[in-house]
Amino acid sequence: MDEIIDYIKYFLTYGQETVAQQIGYTSDELAWQHYKVVVVPGKNILTGARKEWTEPDFHISPTAEKQGEYVDEFGDRMGGTWVIQEDIIYNTFYLISLAGETHQEDLREGKNPAEWTDAHGRVSSQHSPIGKQGLALIPVIDEYARMLCKLLSAPLPEKQFSRIVLTHDVDTICHYRHLRGFLGGIRRGHLKAALAALSSPEHDSAYTFPWLIDQDKKLPQAESLYFFKAGRGKGHDYPQYELGGKDFCHLVSYLSKSGARFGLHSSYEAAGLIEEESSEEGAAAIIFQEKERLARHLQALDIPADNLPNRWHYLRMLSLSSLRALEDAGITDDYTVGWADNVGFRLGTTRPVRWIDPIRMRLTNLILHPLTIMDCTLTNECYMNIQNEEEAFYMCQQVMDKVRKHGGELVLLWHNSNITEDTYLKTLYADIIDYLNQTTH
């Protein structure tokens, strides 16, 4: 338990270890004099007398009205010590561990999963701890961090992105270069396009990789990360391109030469199978098999694949078992944690965090990288359904500015198959790249 509390204090002080040691977490008033700041524990799973689960009320935290401005209202001065009565240590733990979202029986007892999940079993923003309090667009934990550092007279990070990661999920390489897609194209009256795609993948409308590479290169300080599937290609995982096939090898070699890195796009099927598995060893084996299959084909092309990051297909990270399976399969970095239906800060922070298993109360080595903006989140009629490109850009701009303000890591997700003339997502992505160029120089 002490390791978890120490990590949270370390995280809340932006990794300043000596500063973190100046924070006390105790209700013993006699001990308060030994710290510059004291957080008073509540009755919760960390240190409370009853060790109970409670859902924090983030409305009494720094929120939209006065973000990062009102030090005097955040704590009470007692001698030379600032005392914070709200248990921000527990609140931080609750968000970065995903305790309120991972279907814990003691939190969801007697409730139908359909009450807080969508058709794919994912927690929607309106049912997440901060989303249902209207704080999806406010990185609450980073606001805690700013206030703590001000109370401690500690330096704040510069207003710049610590890292920009331009990610692309390759759900399909081409629309028409497989039998079902070709026949479907003919049925929809796209015979000319389907025939053109047969001659070369570059003629397929989903093969937008050259354009993506050109855009990403406009932002040289950013990293490009492509996630590839390696499952069986059934159901929602269809179509599964042939790993080791001509199109796959051509594309991966092409992307690698551009400087892109690669990750595993864990299958929709695997997420469901993990929920059905009775043993965690079996659950991890599913992910391990997909990871090894992709790594084997990358290595055959002389592409390093020793430490592949992960993102779940459909962002289908459903439970604690999903996270444990990643760790057990040897995956150290996951880029899934964002909402499908809304942009914002699902973990309450703009920064990557080490996941804490909230049942086993263990600090793991799995790093969760917050996914901030996904393309189809903006346009899908089941999600935000923003029809106007200017409105979508304004929304993205607000989110990106908050990541930059807190020195956070910006992770964007744009699918190659969504860059079509039917939506504004192509021009929006170009505008975002241009905006990032302006704000990082």
C-alpha positions in Angstrom: 0.0 0.0 0.0 2.8 2.4 0.8 4.3 1.9 -2.6 1.0 2.9 -4.2 0.7 6.0 -2.1 4.3 7.0 -2.7 3.8 6.6 -6.4 0.7 8.8 -6.4 2.5 11.5 -4.5 5.4 11.2 -7.0 3.0 11.5 -9.9 1.2 14.5 -8.4 4.5 16.3 -8.1 5.5 15.7 -11.7 8.2 13.1 -10.7 9.9 15.4 -8.2 10.8 12.9 -5.5 12.2 15.3 -2.9 9.0 17.4 -3.3 6.8 14.4 -3.0 8.4 13.6 0.4 7.1 16.9 1.7 3.5 15.6 1.4 2.0 13.8 4.3 -1.0 11.5 4.1 -2.2 11.2 7.6 -5.0 12.2 10.0 -2.6 12.4 12.9 -2.6 16.2 13.6 0.6 15.9 15.7 2.5 14.7 12.6 1.3 17.5 10.4 4.1 19.8 11.4 6.6 17.6 9.7 5.2 18.3 6.2 4.6 21.3 4.0 1.4 19.8 2.8 -0.9 17.2 4.4 -3.7 15.3 2.7 -6.2 14.0 5.2 -7.2 10.4 4.3 -10.9 9.6 4.0 -12.6 6.4 4.9 -11.6 4.5 1.8 -9.8 1.4 0.6 -6.4 3.0 0.9 -6.1 3.9 4.6 -9.6 4.5 6.0 -10.6 2.8 9.1 -13.5 1.0 7.4 -11.4 0.5 4.2 -14.5 0.9 2.0 -14.9 1.8 -1.7 -16.4 5.3 -2.2 -16.9 7.2 -5.4 -15.3 10.6 -5.2 -17.2 13.8 -5.8 -14.9 15.7 -8.1 -17.1 18.8 -8.1 -15.4 20.1 -4.9 -12.0 19.8 -6.7 -10.4 22.4 -9.0 -12.8 22.4 -11.9 -13.9 24.5 -14.8 -14.5 27.8 -13.0 -11.0 28.4 -11.6 -8.6 25.8 -13.0 -5.2 26.2 -11.4 -6.0 29.6 -9.9 -7.3 29.4 -6.3 -4.6 28.1 -4.0 -6.2 29.5 -0.9 -9.4 27.6 -1.5 -7.7 24.3 -2.1 -6.3 23.9 1.5 -6.2 25.5 4.9 -3.1 27.0 6.4 -2.2 25.6 9.9 1.0 27.0 11.1 3.6 26.2 8.4 1.5 23.4 6.9 -1.2 23.4 4.2 -3.9 20.9 5.1 -6.1 19.5 2.3 -9.3 17.9 3.7 -10.3 16.4 0.4 -8.6 13.0 -0.1 -6.9 13.8 -3.4 -4.6 10.8 -3.0 -7.6 8.4 -3.1 -9.3 10.4 -5.8 -6.2 10.1 -8.0 -5.9 6.4 -7.2 -9.6 5.9 -8.1 -9.1 7.4 -11.6 -5.7 6.1 -12.7 -6.5 2.6 -11.5 -9.9 2.7 -13.4 -11.5 1.4 -10.2 -14.8 2.9 -11.1 -14.9 1.5 -14.6 -13.7 -2.1 -14.5 -17.0 -3.8 -13.5 -16.0 -4.5 -9.9 -18.7 -6.5 -8.2 -18.7 -4.5 -5.1 -19.3 -1.3 -7.1 -21.8 -2.7 -9.6 -23.6 -5.2 -7.5 -27.2 -5.8 -8.6 -26.8 -3.7 -11.8 -27.2 -4.8 -15.3 -23.9 -4.1 -17.3 -26.1 -2.5 -20.0 -26.7 0.3 -17.4 -23.2 1.5 -17.8 -21.8 0.0 -21.0 -22.5 0.3 -24.7 -23.2 -2.4 -27.3 -19.5 -3.4 -27.3 -19.2 -3.7 -23.5 -17.3 -0.4 -23.2 -17.8 2.2 -20.5 -19.2 5.3 -22.1 -18.1 8.8 -21.0 -21.4 9.6 -19.3 -21.0 6.6 -17.0 -17.4 7.1 -16.1 -16.6 8.7 -12.7 -15.6 12.1 -14.1 -17.8 12.0 -17.2 -21.0 11.7 -15.3 -20.0 14.7 -13.2 -19.5 16.8 -16.4 -15.7 16.9 -16.1 -14.6 14.9 -19.1 -12.7 17.8 -20.6 -10.9 18.7 -17.4 -7.8 16.8 -16.4 -8.7 16.8 -12.7 -5.6 15.0 -11.5 -3.3 17.5 -13.4 -5.2 20.3 -11.7 -4.5 18.6 -8.3 -0.8 18.5 -9.3 -0.7 22.2 -10.2 -2.3 23.2 -6.9 0.0 20.9 -4.9 3.1 22.3 -6.6 2.0 25.9 -5.9 1.4 25.1 -2.2 4.8 23.4 -2.1 6.5 26.2 -4.1 7.7 23.6 -6.5 8.3 24.2 -10.2 5.6 23.3 -12.7 6.3 21.7 -16.1 6.7 24.0 -19.0 3.7 24.6 -21.2 4.7 22.2 -23.9 3.9 18.7 -25.0 6.1 16.1 -23.4 5.4 13.9 -26.3 3.2 13.8 -29.4 2.1 10.3 -30.7 0.3 10.2 -34.0 -1.3 6.7 -34.0 -3.1 4.9 -36.8 -5.2 1.7 -36.4 -4.9 -0.4 -39.5 -8.3 -2.1 -39.4 -8.0 -2.8 -43.1 -5.2 -2.2 -45.6 -7.5 -2.1 -48.6 -11.2 -2.2 -49.1 -11.4 -4.2 -52.4 -8.3 -6.5 -52.5 -10.1 -9.5 -50.9 -13.0 -11.5 -52.2 -15.7 -10.2 -49.9 -14.7 -6.6 -50.3 -14.4 -6.9 -54.0 -17.9 -8.4 -54.4 -19.3 -5.8 -51.9 -17.8 -3.0 -54.0 -19.5 -4.4 -57.1 -22.9 -4.6 -55.3 -22.5 -1.0 -54.2 -21.8 0.1 -57.8 -18.0 0.6 -57.3 -16.9 -1.7 -60.0 -14.3 0.7 -61.5 -12.7 1.4 -58.1 -12.7 -2.3 -57.2 -11.0 -3.3 -60.5 -8.4 -0.5 -60.0 -7.6 -1.7 -56.6 -6.9 -5.2 -57.9 -4.0 -3.9 -60.0 -2.3 -2.2 -57.1 -3.1 -1.4 -53.4 -2.2 2.2 -54.0 -5.4 2.5 -56.1 -7.6 1.4 -53.2 -9.5 4.1 -51.4 -8.4 2.8 -48.0 -4.7 2.9 -48.9 -4.2 6.5 -47.6 -0.8 5.7 -46.0 1.3 7.9 -48.3 -0.9 10.9 -47.4 -0.7 10.1 -43.7 3.1 9.8 -43.9 3.3 13.2 -45.6 1.2 14.8 -42.9 3.0 13.2 -40.0 6.4 14.3 -41.4 5.2 17.9 -41.2 5.6 17.4 -37.4 9.1 16.0 -37.1 9.1 16.0 -33.3 6.1 13.6 -33.2 6.2 9.8 -33.3 4.1 7.8 -35.8 2.7 4.5 -34.4 0.7 2.0 -36.5 -1.3 -0.7 -34.8 -1.8 -4.0 -36.8 -4.3 -6.8 -36.1 -3.1 -10.4 -35.7 -6.3 -12.3 -34.8 -8.5 -14.6 -36.7 -10.5 -12.0 -38.5 -14.0 -13.1 -37.4 -17.0 -10.9 -36.6 -16.0 -7.4 -35.8 -12.3 -8.3 -36.5 -13.1 -8.8 -40.2 -11.3 -8.3 -42.5 -8.0 -9.8 -41.3 -5.2 -9.1 -43.8 -2.7 -11.8 -44.4 0.3 -11.3 -42.1 3.3 -12.1 -44.3 1.2 -11.5 -47.4 2.3 -9.3 -50.3 0.2 -6.2 -49.3 1.2 -6.5 -45.6 4.9 -6.8 -46.3 4.9 -4.0 -48.8 3.0 -1.7 -46.5 5.0 -2.4 -43.3 8.3 -2.0 -45.2 7.1 1.3 -46.6 6.0 2.6 -43.2 9.2 1.4 -41.5 11.3 3.4 -44.0 9.3 6.5 -43.1 10.4 6.0 -39.4 7.1 4.7 -38.1 6.9 2.2 -35.3 4.4 -0.7 -34.8 2.1 -2.1 -32.2 -0.5 -4.8 -31.7 -4.1 -4.1 -32.3 -5.5 -6.8 -30.0 -8.6 -8.3 -31.4 -12.3 -7.7 -30.6 -12.6 -11.5 -30.3 -9.7 -11.7 -27.7 -11.4 -9.1 -25.5 -14.6 -11.3 -25.4 -12.6 -14.5 -24.9 -10.8 -13.0 -22.0 -14.1 -12.2 -20.3 -15.1 -15.9 -20.7 -11.8 -17.4 -19.6 -11.8 -18.8 -16.1 -8.0 -18.7 -15.8 -5.9 -15.6 -16.2 -3.1 -17.7 -17.7 -5.5 -18.6 -20.5 -6.5 -15.0 -21.0 -2.9 -13.9 -21.2 -2.1 -16.7 -23.7 -4.7 -15.2 -26.2 -2.9 -11.9 -26.3 0.5 -13.5 -26.2 -0.3 -15.5 -29.3 -1.5 -12.5 -31.2 1.6 -10.5 -30.1 4.0 -13.3 -31.1 2.3 -13.8 -34.5 2.7 -10.1 -35.4 6.2 -9.9 -34.0 7.2 -13.0 -36.0 6.1 -11.4 -39.3 7.7 -8.0 -38.5 11.0 -9.7 -37.6 10.9 -11.6 -40.9 11.2 -8.1 -42.5 14.1 -7.1 -40.3 11.8 -4.8 -38.3 12.4 -4.8 -34.5 9.4 -6.2 -32.6 10.8 -6.9 -29.1 8.5 -4.6 -27.2 5.2 -4.0 -29.1 2.8 -1.6 -27.5 -1.0 -2.4 -27.6 -4.3 -0.9 -28.4 -7.5 -2.9 -28.2 -9.6 -3.1 -31.4 -12.8 -1.0 -30.9 -11.0 0.3 -27.7 -12.5 -2.8 -26.2 -10.7 -2.9 -22.9 -13.5 -4.3 -20.8 -12.2 -5.3 -17.4 -9.4 -5.9 -15.0 -8.7 -9.1 -16.8 -8.0 -7.2 -20.0 -5.3 -5.2 -18.3 -3.9 -8.1 -16.4 -3.7 -10.1 -19.6 -1.6 -7.4 -21.3 0.8 -7.4 -18.4 1.0 -11.2 -18.2 1.6 -11.3 -22.0 4.7 -9.1 -21.6 3.1 -5.9 -22.9 4.4 -2.8 -21.1 2.5 0.1 -22.9 -1.1 0.4 -23.8 -2.7 3.2 -25.9 -6.4 2.2 -25.4 -7.6 4.4 -22.5 -9.9 7.0 -24.0 -13.7 7.0 -24.6 -15.1 6.0 -27.9 -18.0 8.4 -27.6 -16.3 11.5 -26.4 -12.9 13.3 -26.5 -11.3 14.1 -23.2 -9.4 12.8 -20.2 -10.7 9.4 -19.1 -7.9 8.9 -16.6 -8.2 12.4 -15.3 -4.8 13.2 -16.6 -2.9 14.2 -19.7 0.1 12.1 -18.7 1.0 8.4 -19.0 0.6 6.5 -15.7 1.6 3.1 -14.2 -1.6 1.1 -13.8 -2.6 0.2 -10.3 -4.6 -3.0 -9.9 -7.4 -1.8 -7.6 -8.4 -5.3 -6.4 -4.9 -6.7 -5.7 -3.7 -3.3 -4.7 -0.5 -3.6 -6.7 1.5 -1.1 -8.6 2.1 -2.7 -12.0 4.7 -2.1 -14.8 1.9 -1.6 -17.4 2.0 2.1 -18.6 -1.4 3.5 -19.7 -1.0 6.3 -22.3 -4.2 8.4 -22.4 -5.9 8.5 -25.8 -7.1 12.0 -26.2 -8.9 12.4 -29.6 -10.1 9.7 -32.0 -11.4 10.6 -35.5 -14.7 8.7 -35.5 -15.5 10.0 -32.0 -16.1 13.4 -33.6 -18.2 12.3 -36.6 -20.0 9.1 -35.6 -23.7 9.6 -35.1 -23.6 7.3 -32.1 -20.8 9.4 -30.5 -20.4 13.2 -30.7 -21.9 13.5 -34.1 -20.3 16.8 -34.9 -21.3 17.7 -38.4 -19.4 21.0 -38.8 -15.6 20.8 -39.3 -15.0 24.2 -37.6 -16.8 23.0 -34.5 -14.8 19.8 -34.5 -11.5 21.7 -34.9 -12.4 24.0 -32.0 -13.2 21.0 -29.8 -9.8 19.4 -30.7 -8.0 22.7 -30.1 -9.4 23.0 -26.6 -8.3 19.5 -25.7 -4.9 19.9 -27.2 -4.3 23.2 -25.4 -5.0 21.5 -22.1 -2.6 18.8 -22.8 0.1 21.3 -23.6 -0.8 23.5 -20.6 -0.1 20.5 -18.3 3.0 19.3 -20.1 1.2 16.2 -21.1 1.4 13.5 -23.8 -0.8 14.1 -26.8 -2.1 10.8 -28.3 -4.2 11.1 -31.5 -5.9 8.3 -33.4 -6.7 8.6 -37.1 -7.7 5.5 -39.1 -6.3 5.2 -42.6 -9.8 3.9 -43.7 -11.5 7.1 -42.4 -9.6 9.5 -44.6 -12.2 9.8 -47.4 -13.9 12.5 -49.3 -17.2 11.6 -47.5 -16.1 13.3 -44.3 -14.1 16.3 -43.1 -11.7 14.0 -41.2 -9.0 14.3 -43.8 -8.8 18.1 -43.8 -9.3 18.2 -40.1 -6.2 16.1 -39.5 -4.2 18.3 -41.8 -5.4 21.4 -39.8 -4.5 19.7 -36.5 -1.0 19.0 -37.7 -0.6 22.6 -38.8 -1.9 23.8 -35.4 0.5 21.6 -33.6 3.3 22.9 -35.7 2.4 26.4 -34.7 2.2 25.7 -31.0 5.4 23.7 -30.8 7.7 26.3 -32.3 
